[in-house]
């Protein structure tokens, strides 16, 4: 196996759900923006629009609206009993698209997550908050994020300095085959 800076970031990245309050640096944010920008997309359509939200008050208000919509006793994500959807990460990336560009959003998500890992940050990919963008408050939040009303939420990413070191979960090698 070949180990280099890129493969090391891929092999060591894992989901983190506890973050330090410290905001990521401007240089780190610029790196993540460039990683998102450089993500390939089908026919180079570049359909995804990303918003990096670093306003703790807005994230908290968004969480309140989200829970009011889905229900406070609804377990909608891992650790939802104690963490908001953004797991208290200081930065949250929202990826939207005008079309159902799940593949393009997934590629962009991976670019952001691997870039984050390579510069000392951790991530958690989140889909649950998508329900907020189907709620009565969707138009208000899209306006706040400067997203056209007809765009669809694709995926979100918690980003920050890790405040936990989870054990690597097992991987199922039997799900991969080489056919020659």
Secondary structure as UniProt FT lines:
FT   HELIX           5..12
FT   HELIX           26..37
FT   HELIX           42..44
FT   STRAND          48..53
FT   HELIX           56..70
FT   TURN            72..73
FT   TURN            78..82
FT   TURN            85..88
FT   STRAND          91..97
FT   HELIX           102..118
FT   TURN            119..120
FT   STRAND          122..126
FT   HELIX           128..134
FT   TURN            136..137
FT   HELIX           138..144
FT   TURN            145..146
FT   TURN            149..150
FT   STRAND          152..160
FT   HELIX           173..175
//
